[in-house]
Structures are given as structure tokens and as C-alpha cells.
Amino acid sequence: MPTISNRLTRTLNIEHPILSAPMAFASGGALAAAVSAAGGLGLIGGGYGDSTWLDQEFDLAAGQRVGVGFITWSLRKSPSLLTEVLKRRPAAVMLSFGDPRPFVEEIRGAGALVICQCQNVDHIWDAIDVGADIVVAQGAEAGGHGSLRGTLPFVPEAADLLAAHSPKSMLLAAGGIADGRGLAAALMLGADGVLVGTRLWASSDALVHRRHQEAIVEANGDGTIRTTVVDIARQIPWPRGFTARVRRNAFVQRWHGRENELEQNAAIEGPRYRQAFAEGDPDNTGVWFGEAAGLIGAIEPASVIVKRMAADAADLLAGHAGTTLA
């Protein structure tokens, strides 16, 4: 079977140009290890910073080369967390949703690659300024936190900027990519690979409640919305300009558009939200998946997802898409 080899696979010493998104509360050591074992590179989700949890998940990934990702504005509150994680020798560290500058030198000093996830052109310029090894152009189709740009035009725009100003930086596409077609399209748009979130959120290796995963199998691409109500309920002060894409459900329908009222009732609604999340209630909490929901028909092992995505993309790029040139 054909395989895809490029500067990303050679630099990371991986078989497939696929990285798993470091999704908070979903991307644990088992998922990261499964993606790496399948030929990609798995990233553990550092989330808002829990050193005990990170130790546990790196232990679970023992024996596999993995990376890690952080919510940058949150990491600034506990920078020692990065120092501790770097002792685990991650292959790469991804910084998202904030200025990467305070952390780049320490990451490089530990021998890890620097990945900067970007949601707009200004973020791309920040990544260029720090000489990021890998830049992620994240479209608004992505599940979880993001911004407004669409993947299809954002990726080639980012590719052009990097080609002109930071040609050694490699590019990953993210947002709405769930199968071989998405990977092949990303490569044609100028990316070196993809960062996959929602499709691996819907894997048997992810730390996601089964009832939430059942909800994604039943959903289609219209079944999500970008909103701030999940962060208001959790009382997590996300910076302006970022929203979360989650499932349209009873909780979101009740509060979206009534954000001020939710803020006033957060002391009551917050515990209800968290209890519903812990119980796997798909209707009364945030269910964190993106528009790729419409491309997901089953919960499968991450290894199956990665290998099929790579094989299907290779077939398409090799000319098996049913199209001929006259």
C-alpha cells in the first residue's frame, strides 16, 4: 500500500503525517500512545494544568514517544508545570490560545519541538516570530475552543505566509478533518500534515464518556454551535476572541443568547453542569465535538482510525480518486 512521506514524517520520525489534538479531559496517555503506536504522533492534553493527572497519563503512555499540549494562558499561571513535564522528554510541546514567547526557550532547551496552534493571521505571525517548528492552522469547524477562520482558506493562507517568512516551519491543518479525504485535501492546500481532534475524541482510547460518544454517532455536521456558555457555567475565564464548539443540546439551547443571566446564576448552574458532565449526561452539559461529527459513524480504536486515514489519503493522492486528466 502507498504511504505518505514528507518532511513532517521525516522530522518527527513517524510513518503517517497525523498528530492527535491534545484535547483537555479527552486526550490521555492511552490515546496518545495508541496514535503513536499506529504511526502518528499522539499528544497528551495538558488542559488547565493538573500535575498529578499529567504524571498519571505519561505513565500510561510509557513505552511510546508522545508529545503534550497546553492552554498557554493557563500555563502562565503555573509555569513550573512545563518544567516538570519536560522531564518526561516529550517529542513536542504544543502551545495554544496565548503568547508562546515565555515558554519557547525552555521547550527548545529540553530538546522538544515547538508547536504553535493558531486561529488567525496574527497568531501565525507570533509563531513565525518565535521560529515555531510546527504551526497549526485551526479552522472554526474544530470542536472545542477556537475562533472564526474557516479551515479551507486559512490553511493555504498560512502556507503562503510560512513559505515566504519561515520556510523551515512545517504546517498542520486542523478543523473538520476526520478521514483520508481531509488529510489528502490538507496536503493539497499546502499543509505538511493534520492535527486530528473530533475523530479521535470518538475513539475507544479517548477519555470520553460512552454516552457522549453515542451522541456524536447520532449527530450530523449541523449539530454543533460555537458558544461561550460552557465556559461561563464552568467559571473558566477564557480570553475574548475564543469560543467553544460543542453539541447543540438542551443546556446550550437554554443558555445561548442569555449569557448575562447565566453569569448571574453560575453558582447554581456550575455544579449542575459539572455533575452532568461527570455522569455523561449528553443533554445538560458540554459535549465537546466539532463539525466532523457528520463523518463519524462508529466508535473505533485510534489505531484503526489513524491507519485508515493514512491509507485512504495515500490512495487518493496516488490517483485513485476516480478522476482522470484529459
C-alpha positions as CSV (number, residue, x, y, z in Angstrom):
1,M,0.0,0.0,0.0
2,P,1.3,3.5,-0.7
3,T,2.4,5.7,2.2
4,I,2.9,9.4,2.6
5,S,6.4,10.5,3.3
6,N,7.4,14.2,3.7
7,R,9.4,16.5,5.8
8,L,7.0,16.2,8.7
9,T,7.2,12.4,8.9
10,R,11.0,12.5,8.5
11,T,11.4,15.2,11.2
12,L,9.2,13.5,13.7
13,N,10.3,10.0,12.6
14,I,6.7,8.9,12.2
15,E,5.0,6.8,9.5
16,H,2.0,9.0,8.9
17,P,1.6,12.8,8.9
18,I,-1.1,12.7,11.6
19,L,-1.0,14.1,15.1
20,S,-3.7,13.8,17.7
21,A,-5.0,17.0,19.2
22,P,-4.2,17.5,22.9
23,M,-7.8,17.8,23.9
24,A,-8.4,18.7,27.6
25,F,-10.0,15.9,29.6
26,A,-10.1,13.6,26.5
27,S,-6.5,13.1,25.3
28,G,-4.9,11.0,27.9
29,G,-1.9,8.7,27.8
30,A,-3.7,5.8,26.3
31,L,-5.0,7.8,23.3
32,A,-1.6,9.4,22.7
33,A,0.2,6.1,22.9
34,A,-2.3,4.4,20.5
35,V,-1.8,7.2,17.9
36,S,2.0,6.9,18.2
37,A,1.9,3.2,18.0
38,A,-0.2,3.4,14.8
39,G,2.4,5.5,13.1
40,G,1.4,9.1,14.0
41,L,2.3,11.2,17.0
42,G,0.0,11.4,20.0
43,L,-0.2,14.5,22.2
44,I,-1.4,14.3,25.8
45,G,-3.8,17.2,26.7
46,G,-2.3,19.3,29.4
47,G,-5.5,21.3,29.7
48,Y,-5.7,23.7,32.6
49,G,-2.8,22.2,34.4
50,D,-3.0,19.2,36.8
51,S,0.4,17.8,37.6
52,T,-0.9,14.6,39.2
53,W,-3.1,13.9,36.2
54,L,-0.2,14.5,33.8
55,D,2.1,12.2,35.7
56,Q,-0.5,9.5,35.5
57,E,-1.1,9.9,31.8
58,F,2.6,10.0,30.9
59,D,2.9,6.8,32.9
60,L,0.1,5.2,30.8
61,A,1.9,6.2,27.7
62,A,5.2,4.7,28.8
63,G,7.0,2.9,26.0
64,Q,5.6,5.2,23.3
65,R,7.1,8.5,22.1
66,V,4.4,11.2,22.7
67,G,4.1,14.9,23.0
68,V,1.9,17.2,25.1
69,G,-0.2,20.3,24.6
70,F,-1.0,23.2,26.9
71,I,-3.6,26.1,27.0
72,T,-1.0,28.8,27.1
73,W,-2.8,31.5,29.0
74,S,-3.5,28.9,31.8
75,L,0.1,27.6,31.8
76,R,1.3,31.2,32.5
77,K,-0.3,30.8,35.9
78,S,1.7,27.7,36.7
79,P,4.9,27.7,34.6
80,S,6.6,25.1,36.8
81,L,4.2,22.6,35.2
82,L,6.1,22.9,32.0
83,T,9.4,22.3,33.7
84,E,8.0,19.1,35.3
85,V,6.5,17.8,32.0
86,L,9.7,18.4,30.1
87,K,11.4,15.9,32.4
88,R,9.3,13.3,30.6
89,R,11.1,14.1,27.4
90,P,8.1,14.8,25.2
91,A,8.8,14.8,21.5
92,A,6.9,18.1,21.1
93,V,5.1,20.7,23.1
94,M,2.0,22.4,21.6
95,L,1.1,25.9,22.8
96,S,-2.4,27.2,22.1
97,F,-4.5,30.2,22.9
98,G,-1.9,32.7,24.1
99,D,1.5,34.2,23.6
100,P,4.1,31.4,23.2
101,R,7.1,33.5,23.9
102,P,7.5,32.9,27.6
103,F,7.9,29.1,27.0
104,V,9.8,28.6,23.8
105,E,13.3,28.8,25.1
106,E,12.7,26.2,27.8
107,I,11.0,23.8,25.4
108,R,13.8,24.0,23.0
109,G,16.4,23.7,25.7
110,A,14.8,20.3,26.6
111,G,15.1,19.1,23.1
112,A,11.4,19.2,22.2
113,L,9.9,20.7,19.1
114,V,7.7,23.8,19.5
115,I,4.2,23.6,18.0
116,C,2.1,26.8,17.9
117,Q,-1.6,26.4,17.3
118,C,-3.0,29.5,15.5
119,Q,-6.5,30.7,14.9
120,N,-5.8,33.8,12.8
121,V,-3.1,35.6,10.9
122,D,-1.8,37.5,13.9
123,H,-1.2,34.2,15.6
124,I,0.7,32.9,12.6
125,W,3.0,36.0,12.8
126,D,3.6,35.2,16.5
127,A,4.6,31.6,15.6
128,I,6.9,33.0,12.9
129,D,8.4,35.4,15.4
130,V,9.4,32.6,17.7
131,G,10.5,30.3,14.9
132,A,8.0,27.6,15.7
133,D,9.0,24.2,14.3
134,I,5.3,23.3,13.5
135,V,2.4,25.7,13.1
136,V,-1.2,24.6,13.3
137,A,-3.8,26.5,11.3
138,Q,-7.0,25.7,13.2
139,G,-10.3,26.4,11.5
140,A,-13.6,27.2,13.2
141,E,-15.0,23.8,12.3
142,A,-12.9,22.3,15.1
143,G,-14.5,21.0,18.3
144,G,-13.6,22.7,21.5
145,H,-12.0,26.1,21.7
146,G,-11.2,28.1,18.6
147,S,-12.1,31.2,16.7
148,L,-13.6,32.3,13.4
149,R,-11.5,31.3,10.4
150,G,-12.6,28.5,8.1
151,T,-10.1,25.7,7.5
152,L,-10.3,25.7,3.7
153,P,-9.0,29.3,3.1
154,F,-7.0,29.6,6.3
155,V,-4.6,26.7,5.6
156,P,-3.3,27.9,2.2
157,E,-3.0,31.4,3.5
158,A,-0.9,30.1,6.4
159,A,1.1,28.0,4.0
160,D,1.9,31.1,1.9
161,L,3.0,33.1,4.9
162,L,5.3,30.4,6.2
163,A,6.7,29.8,2.7
164,A,7.6,33.5,2.5
165,H,8.8,34.2,6.0
166,S,9.5,30.9,7.8
167,P,10.1,28.2,5.3
168,K,11.5,25.7,7.7
169,S,8.3,25.8,9.8
170,M,6.0,22.9,9.0
171,L,2.2,23.3,8.8
172,L,-0.6,21.2,10.2
173,A,-4.2,21.7,9.2
174,A,-6.9,21.3,11.9
175,G,-10.7,21.7,12.0
176,G,-13.1,19.3,10.3
177,I,-10.6,16.7,9.3
178,A,-11.8,13.2,10.0
179,D,-10.9,10.9,7.2
180,G,-8.4,10.3,4.3
181,R,-10.2,12.9,2.2
182,G,-9.5,15.5,4.8
183,L,-5.8,14.5,5.1
184,A,-5.4,14.5,1.3
185,A,-7.1,17.9,1.0
186,A,-4.9,19.4,3.7
187,L,-1.8,18.3,1.9
188,M,-3.0,19.7,-1.4
189,L,-3.7,23.0,0.4
190,G,-0.1,23.2,1.4
191,A,-0.1,21.6,4.8
192,D,2.5,19.0,5.8
193,G,0.1,17.0,7.9
194,V,-3.0,17.2,10.1
195,L,-3.9,17.6,13.7
196,V,-7.0,15.5,14.4
197,G,-9.4,16.2,17.3
198,T,-13.0,15.2,17.0
199,R,-12.4,11.9,15.1
200,L,-10.1,10.7,17.8
201,W,-12.4,12.1,20.5
202,A,-14.7,9.5,19.1
203,S,-12.3,6.6,19.6
204,S,-12.3,3.9,22.2
205,D,-9.0,5.1,23.6
206,A,-10.2,8.6,24.4
207,L,-11.2,9.7,28.0
208,V,-14.7,10.5,26.9
209,H,-17.9,9.1,28.4
210,R,-19.6,6.5,26.3
211,R,-22.9,8.4,26.3
212,H,-21.2,11.5,24.9
213,Q,-19.6,9.3,22.2
214,E,-23.0,7.8,21.4
215,A,-24.3,11.4,20.9
216,I,-21.7,12.1,18.2
217,V,-22.5,9.0,16.3
218,E,-26.1,10.2,16.2
219,A,-25.2,13.7,15.2
220,N,-24.5,15.4,11.9
221,G,-22.4,18.4,10.9
222,D,-25.3,20.8,11.8
223,G,-25.4,19.5,15.3
224,T,-22.8,21.8,16.9
225,I,-22.5,25.5,17.8
226,R,-19.8,28.0,18.8
227,T,-20.7,29.5,22.2
228,T,-19.3,30.8,25.5
229,V,-22.0,29.3,27.8
230,V,-19.9,26.2,28.6
231,D,-17.1,28.4,29.9
232,I,-19.5,30.6,31.8
233,A,-21.0,27.6,33.5
234,R,-17.6,26.2,34.4
235,Q,-16.5,29.7,35.6
236,I,-13.3,29.5,33.4
237,P,-12.3,32.9,32.3
238,W,-11.4,32.3,28.6
239,P,-9.8,35.3,26.8
240,R,-12.1,37.3,24.5
241,G,-12.0,36.1,20.9
242,F,-12.2,32.4,21.6
243,T,-15.4,30.4,21.8
244,A,-16.1,26.7,22.2
245,R,-17.7,24.4,19.6
246,V,-19.9,21.9,21.4
247,R,-23.0,19.8,20.7
248,R,-26.3,21.6,20.4
249,N,-28.2,20.2,23.3
250,A,-30.7,21.3,26.0
251,F,-28.1,23.1,28.1
252,V,-26.8,25.1,25.2
253,Q,-30.3,25.9,23.8
254,R,-31.4,27.1,27.2
255,W,-28.5,29.5,27.8
256,H,-27.0,30.5,24.4
257,G,-28.1,34.2,24.0
258,R,-28.7,34.5,27.7
259,E,-25.1,34.7,28.8
260,N,-25.6,37.5,31.2
261,E,-28.3,35.6,33.0
262,L,-26.1,32.5,33.2
263,E,-23.3,34.5,34.7
264,Q,-25.7,35.7,37.4
265,N,-26.7,32.1,38.1
266,A,-23.3,30.4,37.7
267,A,-23.1,29.5,41.4
268,I,-26.1,27.2,40.8
269,E,-25.7,26.2,37.2
270,G,-22.0,25.4,37.5
271,P,-22.3,22.5,39.9
272,R,-25.2,21.1,37.8
273,Y,-23.1,21.4,34.7
274,R,-20.1,19.6,36.3
275,Q,-22.3,16.8,37.8
276,A,-24.0,16.2,34.4
277,F,-20.5,16.1,32.8
278,A,-19.3,13.5,35.3
279,E,-22.4,11.4,34.8
280,G,-22.1,11.5,31.0
281,D,-25.4,13.3,30.6
282,P,-25.4,14.3,26.9
283,D,-28.1,16.9,27.3
284,N,-27.2,19.1,30.3
285,T,-23.5,19.7,30.0
286,G,-20.9,20.5,27.3
287,V,-20.4,17.7,24.8
288,W,-17.1,18.7,23.0
289,F,-17.1,17.8,19.4
290,G,-16.9,19.6,16.1
291,E,-18.5,19.7,12.6
292,A,-16.7,16.5,11.7
293,A,-19.5,14.7,13.6
294,G,-21.3,14.1,10.4
295,L,-18.4,12.0,9.1
296,I,-18.3,9.7,12.1
297,G,-20.4,6.5,12.2
298,A,-18.8,4.4,14.8
299,I,-16.5,4.5,17.9
300,E,-13.3,2.7,16.8
301,P,-9.8,2.2,18.2
302,A,-7.5,5.1,17.4
303,S,-5.1,2.8,15.6
304,V,-7.8,1.8,13.1
305,I,-8.7,5.5,12.6
306,V,-5.1,6.6,12.0
307,K,-4.2,3.8,9.7
308,R,-7.3,4.0,7.6
309,M,-7.0,7.8,7.3
310,A,-3.4,7.5,6.1
311,A,-4.1,4.7,3.7
312,D,-7.2,6.4,2.2
313,A,-5.3,9.7,1.7
314,A,-2.3,7.9,0.1
315,D,-4.7,6.2,-2.3
316,L,-6.3,9.5,-3.2
317,L,-3.0,11.2,-3.7
318,A,-1.7,8.3,-5.8
319,G,-4.5,8.9,-8.3
320,H,-7.2,6.5,-7.1
321,A,-9.9,9.2,-6.7
322,G,-11.8,8.3,-9.8
323,T,-10.6,11.3,-11.7
324,T,-8.5,11.3,-14.9
325,L,-6.8,14.1,-16.7
326,A,-7.6,14.6,-20.4
